[in-house]
Amino acid sequence: MNILILGSGGREHALAWKVAQSPVLDQLFIAPGNAGTKQHGTNIAIDITDARAVGDCIEDRTIELVIIGPEVPLVRGIVDELETRFPKLCIIGPHASGAQLEGSKAFSKEFMQRHNIPTASYQSFSLDQLQPGIEFIRAQSLPIVLKADGLAAGKGVLICSDHDTAIEEFEAMLNGKFGRASAQVVIESFLSGIEFSVFVLTDGRSYKLLPIAKDYKRIGEGDTGLNTGGMGSVSPVPFVDESLLAKVRERIIEPTIQGIQADGLKYRGFIFFGLINVDGDPMVIEYNCRMGDPETQSVLPRLRSDLVALCMATCQGTLPAQSIEIDERVAATIVLASGGYPGSYEKGKAIAKAEDHSQGMLFHAGTKMVDGELQTSGGRVLAVTSFGSDLESALIASRQKAAEISFEGKTFRADIGFDL
């Protein structure tokens, strides 16, 4: 079987690493991929938001399975276009209708409200509703959460500790702080608790639960500083016990799947539930229509089942018959980032000592090969994932490897898992 993965980050390297283990794989292609994905297949330099170019790649290479990593092509409707051209092709990723769960915060909040899925109270506003929005902010208790309605690369959420700052940021967002993504702003109440990430693979009717993880978004230790795409993750999560997980299934996952059916959304692929544990009750912070990054780098190493078999069953209507086997060991991931990230940063820095990691895996994100030299090419550069019999041993192994790898400006959080 020939398989195509779309994307170029650490998540896609982890997907390629996992897919390459499948006994049914003949050839693996990654578009556009990175220096790490080359270890498992062939990189193809195409624009993954260009449905025609992706379709030509599928046709030329006789692709039978496509796994779409990032959210942008999904929200833009690439699955709809590919399915029209290749009606029998197995594509893992929702149609544009289902991808709205991530593509629009207002849409997802309305969906949750309609289907009685627990989430923070909210209202949404556009620029022509500036004054009502300001009045709404002044009436809220602190802190106040502002969210860009559209895709903002994980950076469109602001938590403001006073009303004046919230109003200032609200106006800036509506006036283009996050481009078109913040043409509408969702204002919601702040939920106090500890966050965690739940992933399922669904055919739109049934689902399979994947390992649970927790990620760390802030650039600074102790969860300080600016939000990033994610600086590390761990799986499993110690506080997610059977009781909490049962609530997640009954109150969130199953109503979401039922809501997808009731609303006629076309959904086949991964759902990422960004959740928060509020005094023992799970609530939804956000939906994502794909796997998370860097959670995937902790989740997939713990999945012993054949990912390709699970994906094909999702397309063939046999997902309920599949079993999921999970590695009981702990996986801990630490992301190495370029100096200055998530702000401006330099590229093209030589990377040393990034060879195989004996206690786990080394997943590439912002890397490229230039004349035989591994160099940085993005904000998040590498993700070190280690196994351990417990959380501490896994974290120690990842910290040691993270410290060993070198490139100019390298930064990483040594405190991943500090709150567990």
C-alpha positions as CSV (number, residue, x, y, z in Angstrom):
1,M,0.0,0.0,0.0
2,N,1.3,3.5,-0.9
3,I,0.5,6.1,1.7
4,L,0.8,9.9,1.7
5,I,1.1,12.1,4.9
6,L,0.5,15.9,4.5
7,G,2.5,18.2,6.8
8,S,6.0,19.1,7.8
9,G,6.2,19.3,11.6
10,G,7.0,17.1,14.5
11,R,3.5,15.6,14.4
12,E,4.0,14.5,10.8
13,H,7.4,13.0,11.6
14,A,5.7,11.0,14.4
15,L,3.0,9.9,12.0
16,A,5.6,8.9,9.4
17,W,7.6,6.9,12.1
18,K,4.5,5.1,13.1
19,V,3.1,4.4,9.6
20,A,6.5,3.1,8.5
21,Q,6.1,0.2,11.0
22,S,3.0,-1.1,9.3
23,P,3.4,-4.5,7.6
24,V,1.1,-3.4,4.7
25,L,3.2,-0.4,3.7
26,D,4.9,-0.4,0.4
27,Q,5.9,3.2,-0.2
28,L,5.5,6.2,2.1
29,F,5.5,9.8,0.9
30,I,5.5,12.9,3.1
31,A,4.5,16.3,1.6
32,P,6.5,18.5,2.2
33,G,8.1,16.7,5.2
34,N,11.3,17.7,6.9
35,A,14.8,16.3,7.5
36,G,13.5,13.7,9.9
37,T,10.7,12.3,7.7
38,K,13.3,11.4,5.1
39,Q,14.3,8.5,7.4
40,H,10.9,6.8,6.8
41,G,9.9,7.7,3.3
42,T,10.2,10.2,0.4
43,N,9.6,13.9,0.8
44,I,7.6,15.7,-1.9
45,A,7.9,19.5,-2.2
46,I,4.3,20.5,-2.9
47,D,1.9,23.1,-1.4
48,I,-0.5,21.0,0.8
49,T,-3.3,23.6,0.5
50,D,-3.3,23.2,-3.3
51,A,-5.8,20.4,-3.8
52,R,-4.9,20.0,-7.5
53,A,-1.2,19.5,-6.7
54,V,-2.0,17.1,-3.9
55,G,-4.4,15.2,-6.2
56,D,-1.8,14.9,-8.9
57,C,0.6,13.5,-6.4
58,I,-2.0,10.9,-5.3
59,E,-2.6,10.0,-8.9
60,D,1.0,9.8,-10.0
61,R,2.1,7.6,-7.0
62,T,-1.1,5.4,-6.8
63,I,-1.8,6.5,-3.2
64,E,-4.4,4.5,-1.3
65,L,-4.4,6.3,2.1
66,V,-3.9,10.0,2.9
67,I,-3.4,11.2,6.4
68,I,-3.7,15.0,6.8
69,G,-1.6,16.4,9.7
70,P,-2.3,20.1,10.0
71,E,-5.5,22.0,10.3
72,V,-5.2,24.6,7.6
73,P,-5.9,22.4,4.5
74,L,-8.7,20.6,6.4
75,V,-10.5,23.9,7.3
76,R,-10.0,25.1,3.7
77,G,-11.8,22.0,2.4
78,I,-9.1,19.9,0.8
79,V,-10.9,16.6,1.8
80,D,-14.0,17.7,-0.1
81,E,-12.0,18.4,-3.2
82,L,-9.9,15.2,-3.0
83,E,-13.0,13.1,-2.4
84,T,-14.7,14.5,-5.5
85,R,-11.7,13.5,-7.6
86,F,-11.0,10.2,-5.8
87,P,-14.3,8.9,-4.4
88,K,-12.7,5.6,-3.3
89,L,-9.6,7.0,-1.7
90,C,-9.2,6.6,2.1
91,I,-8.6,10.0,3.6
92,I,-8.1,10.6,7.3
93,G,-9.3,14.1,8.0
94,P,-12.8,15.7,8.2
95,H,-14.6,17.5,5.4
96,A,-14.8,21.3,5.7
97,S,-18.1,21.0,7.5
98,G,-16.6,18.9,10.3
99,A,-13.3,21.0,10.4
100,Q,-15.4,24.0,11.4
101,L,-15.1,22.6,15.0
102,E,-11.6,23.9,14.9
103,G,-11.9,26.5,12.2
104,S,-14.4,28.7,14.0
105,K,-14.4,29.1,17.8
106,A,-17.9,30.6,17.6
107,F,-19.2,27.6,15.6
108,S,-17.7,25.1,18.1
109,K,-19.2,27.0,21.1
110,E,-22.6,27.0,19.4
111,F,-22.2,23.3,18.7
112,M,-21.3,22.5,22.3
113,Q,-24.2,24.7,23.6
114,R,-26.6,22.9,21.2
115,H,-25.6,19.5,22.3
116,N,-25.2,20.2,26.0
117,I,-21.5,19.6,26.1
118,P,-19.8,21.3,29.1
119,T,-17.8,24.4,28.3
120,A,-17.2,27.9,29.5
121,S,-20.0,30.5,29.1
122,Y,-19.3,32.9,26.2
123,Q,-20.4,35.5,23.7
124,S,-18.9,36.4,20.3
125,F,-18.5,39.8,18.7
126,S,-17.4,41.4,15.4
127,L,-16.1,44.9,14.8
128,D,-19.6,46.3,14.2
129,Q,-20.4,45.1,17.8
130,L,-17.4,46.8,19.4
131,Q,-19.3,48.8,22.0
132,P,-21.5,45.9,23.1
133,G,-18.4,43.8,23.4
134,I,-16.7,46.3,25.6
135,E,-19.7,46.5,27.8
136,F,-19.8,42.7,28.0
137,I,-16.1,42.7,29.1
138,R,-16.7,45.2,31.8
139,A,-19.5,43.0,33.2
140,Q,-17.2,39.9,33.4
141,S,-15.3,38.7,36.5
142,L,-11.6,38.4,36.1
143,P,-9.6,37.0,34.5
144,I,-11.2,37.3,31.0
145,V,-10.4,35.0,28.1
146,L,-10.3,36.4,24.5
147,K,-10.2,34.0,21.6
148,A,-9.7,34.7,17.9
149,D,-12.6,33.0,16.1
150,G,-10.4,31.6,13.3
151,L,-7.1,29.8,13.0
152,A,-4.2,31.7,14.6
153,A,-1.5,29.0,14.8
154,G,-2.2,28.3,18.5
155,K,-1.5,31.9,19.4
156,G,-5.0,33.5,19.2
157,V,-5.9,33.0,22.9
158,L,-5.3,35.8,25.4
159,I,-6.0,35.7,29.2
160,C,-6.4,39.2,30.6
161,S,-6.1,39.9,34.3
162,D,-7.8,43.4,34.2
163,H,-10.7,44.9,32.3
164,D,-8.7,47.7,30.7
165,T,-6.1,45.3,29.2
166,A,-9.0,43.1,28.0
167,I,-10.7,46.0,26.2
168,E,-7.4,47.1,24.7
169,E,-6.7,43.6,23.4
170,F,-10.3,43.1,22.2
171,E,-10.0,46.2,20.1
172,A,-6.6,45.2,18.7
173,M,-7.9,41.7,17.8
174,L,-11.0,43.1,16.0
175,N,-8.7,45.5,14.1
176,G,-6.5,42.7,12.8
177,K,-4.0,41.6,15.5
178,F,-4.4,38.1,14.3
179,G,-5.4,39.0,10.7
180,R,-8.7,37.6,9.5
181,A,-8.6,35.0,12.3
182,S,-9.7,37.7,14.8
183,A,-12.4,39.4,12.6
184,Q,-14.7,37.8,15.2
185,V,-13.7,37.4,18.9
186,V,-15.1,35.0,21.4
187,I,-15.1,36.3,25.0
188,E,-15.6,33.5,27.5
189,S,-15.4,33.0,31.3
190,F,-12.1,31.7,32.7
191,L,-12.1,28.1,33.9
192,S,-9.8,27.3,36.8
193,G,-8.3,23.8,36.7
194,I,-5.7,21.6,35.1
195,E,-5.7,20.9,31.3
196,F,-5.3,17.6,29.4
197,S,-5.7,16.4,25.9
198,V,-7.9,13.5,24.7
199,F,-7.7,12.0,21.2
200,V,-10.1,9.8,19.3
201,L,-10.1,8.3,15.8
202,T,-13.7,8.3,14.5
203,D,-15.6,7.3,11.4
204,G,-18.3,9.8,12.4
205,R,-20.4,7.2,14.1
206,S,-18.1,5.1,16.3
207,Y,-14.7,6.0,17.8
208,K,-11.5,4.5,19.3
209,L,-9.8,6.3,22.2
210,L,-6.1,6.9,21.9
211,P,-3.6,7.5,24.7
212,I,-4.3,10.6,26.8
213,A,-1.7,13.4,27.1
214,K,-1.0,16.8,28.6
215,D,0.9,19.5,26.8
216,Y,2.7,22.7,27.9
217,K,2.0,25.8,25.8
218,R,3.9,28.6,27.5
219,I,7.4,29.4,26.5
220,G,8.7,29.9,30.0
221,E,9.2,27.5,32.9
222,G,6.4,27.5,35.4
223,D,3.9,28.1,32.6
224,T,5.0,31.7,32.1
225,G,5.5,33.9,29.1
226,L,3.9,33.8,25.7
227,N,1.8,30.9,24.2
228,T,3.6,28.7,21.7
229,G,2.5,25.8,19.6
230,G,3.6,23.6,22.5
231,M,6.9,23.1,24.4
232,G,6.4,19.5,25.6
233,S,4.0,16.8,26.5
234,V,3.5,13.7,28.6
235,S,1.4,10.5,28.3
236,P,-0.4,9.1,30.3
237,V,-1.7,11.8,32.6
238,P,-1.6,10.8,36.3
239,F,-4.8,12.6,37.4
240,V,-7.0,11.2,34.6
241,D,-8.3,8.1,36.4
242,E,-11.1,5.8,35.4
243,S,-13.7,8.0,37.1
244,L,-12.7,11.1,35.2
245,L,-12.3,9.2,31.9
246,A,-15.8,7.8,32.3
247,K,-17.1,11.4,32.6
248,V,-15.1,12.4,29.5
249,R,-16.7,9.6,27.5
250,E,-20.3,10.2,28.7
251,R,-20.4,14.0,28.8
252,I,-18.0,15.0,26.0
253,I,-16.9,12.3,23.5
254,E,-20.2,10.5,22.9
255,P,-22.3,13.7,22.8
256,T,-19.8,15.1,20.3
257,I,-20.0,12.1,18.0
258,Q,-23.8,12.2,18.3
259,G,-23.8,15.9,17.6
260,I,-21.7,15.4,14.5
261,Q,-24.3,12.9,13.2
262,A,-27.3,15.1,14.2
263,D,-25.9,18.2,12.5
264,G,-24.9,16.3,9.4
265,L,-21.2,17.1,9.6
266,K,-19.0,15.0,7.5
267,Y,-16.3,13.7,9.8
268,R,-13.8,10.9,9.4
269,G,-10.5,11.3,11.2
270,F,-9.0,12.4,14.5
271,I,-10.7,14.6,17.1
272,F,-8.6,16.4,19.6
273,F,-10.5,17.4,22.7
274,G,-8.7,20.2,24.6
275,L,-10.1,19.7,28.1
276,I,-9.8,21.1,31.6
277,N,-10.5,19.3,34.9
278,V,-12.5,21.6,37.0
279,D,-12.9,20.1,40.5
280,G,-13.3,16.6,39.0
281,D,-15.5,17.6,36.2
282,P,-14.2,17.7,32.6
283,M,-15.1,20.7,30.4
284,V,-14.1,21.5,26.8
285,I,-11.7,24.4,26.1
286,E,-11.5,23.7,22.4
287,Y,-11.8,21.1,19.6
288,N,-9.1,20.5,17.1
289,C,-9.8,18.5,13.9
290,R,-6.5,16.7,13.9
291,M,-3.8,15.3,16.2
292,G,-2.0,17.7,18.5
293,D,1.6,18.8,18.3
294,P,3.6,18.0,20.5
295,E,1.1,15.5,22.0
296,T,1.3,13.2,19.0
297,Q,5.0,12.7,19.8
298,S,4.0,11.2,23.2
299,V,0.8,9.5,22.1
300,L,1.9,7.5,19.0
301,P,4.9,6.0,20.7
302,R,2.5,4.4,23.2
303,L,0.2,3.0,20.5
304,R,1.2,-0.6,19.8
305,S,-1.6,-1.2,17.3
306,D,-1.1,-0.8,13.6
307,L,-2.1,2.8,12.8
308,V,-2.6,2.0,9.1
309,A,-5.0,-0.8,10.0
310,L,-7.0,1.6,12.2
311,C,-7.1,4.3,9.5
312,M,-8.3,1.8,6.8
313,A,-11.0,0.5,9.2
314,T,-12.1,4.1,9.7
315,C,-12.8,4.4,6.0
316,Q,-14.2,0.9,5.5
317,G,-16.7,1.0,8.3
318,T,-15.0,-1.7,10.4
319,L,-13.6,0.6,13.2
320,P,-15.7,-1.0,16.0
321,A,-14.1,-4.4,15.4
322,Q,-10.6,-2.9,15.8
323,S,-8.7,-3.2,19.1
324,I,-6.4,-0.7,20.6
325,E,-3.2,-1.9,22.4
326,I,-1.4,0.6,24.5
327,D,2.2,0.5,25.9
328,E,2.0,0.9,29.7
329,R,5.2,2.9,29.9
330,V,5.3,6.7,30.3
331,A,6.4,8.8,27.3
332,A,7.7,12.3,27.9
333,T,8.4,14.8,25.2
334,I,10.5,18.0,25.3
335,V,10.6,20.5,22.4
336,L,13.8,22.3,21.5
337,A,13.0,25.7,20.0
338,S,14.9,28.5,18.2
339,G,16.0,31.5,20.3
340,G,13.4,34.2,20.1
341,Y,10.5,31.8,19.5
342,P,7.5,32.3,19.5
343,G,8.6,35.8,18.4
344,S,11.1,36.4,15.6
345,Y,14.0,34.0,15.3
346,E,16.9,33.1,13.0
347,K,17.1,30.0,10.8
348,G,19.9,28.1,9.3
349,K,21.7,27.2,12.6
350,A,23.8,24.0,12.5
351,I,22.5,21.2,14.7
352,A,24.9,18.8,16.4
353,K,24.4,15.6,18.3
354,A,20.9,15.0,17.0
355,E,21.5,11.3,16.2
356,D,19.2,8.5,17.3
357,H,18.0,8.6,21.0
358,S,18.7,5.3,22.7
359,Q,15.9,5.7,25.2
360,G,13.2,6.9,22.8
361,M,12.8,8.8,19.6
362,L,13.9,12.1,18.2
363,F,11.2,13.8,16.1
364,H,12.1,16.6,13.7
365,A,10.0,19.7,13.2
366,G,11.8,22.8,11.9
367,T,14.8,21.1,10.3
368,K,16.4,20.8,6.9
369,M,19.5,19.3,5.3
370,V,21.8,21.8,3.6
371,D,24.9,20.3,1.8
372,G,24.8,17.3,4.3
373,E,24.5,19.5,7.4
374,L,21.4,19.4,9.6
375,Q,20.1,23.0,10.2
376,T,17.2,24.7,11.9
377,S,14.4,25.9,9.7
378,G,11.6,26.8,12.1
379,G,10.6,28.0,15.6
380,R,10.1,24.5,17.0
381,V,13.1,22.5,15.8
382,L,13.1,19.0,17.5
383,A,11.1,17.0,19.9
384,V,12.9,14.5,22.2
385,T,10.6,11.7,23.4
386,S,11.7,9.2,26.0
387,F,10.1,6.1,27.6
388,G,10.3,5.5,31.3
389,S,8.8,3.1,33.9
390,D,7.4,6.3,35.6
391,L,7.1,10.0,34.7
392,E,10.3,11.1,36.4
393,S,12.5,8.5,34.7
394,A,11.0,9.4,31.3
395,L,11.5,13.2,31.9
396,I,15.1,12.7,33.1
397,A,16.0,10.8,29.9
398,S,14.4,13.5,27.7
399,R,16.1,16.4,29.6
400,Q,19.5,14.7,29.2
401,K,19.1,14.3,25.5
402,A,17.7,17.8,25.1
403,A,20.7,19.2,26.9
404,E,23.1,17.1,24.7
405,I,21.8,18.4,21.4
406,S,23.2,21.7,20.4
407,F,22.5,24.6,18.0
408,E,22.9,28.4,18.4
409,G,20.1,29.9,20.4
410,K,18.6,26.6,21.5
411,T,16.0,26.8,24.2
412,F,13.8,24.3,25.9
413,R,11.7,23.9,29.1
414,A,13.4,21.7,31.7
415,D,10.3,21.7,33.8
416,I,7.8,19.7,31.6
417,G,5.6,17.7,33.9
418,F,6.3,20.1,36.9
419,D,2.6,20.3,37.9
420,L,2.1,16.5,37.9
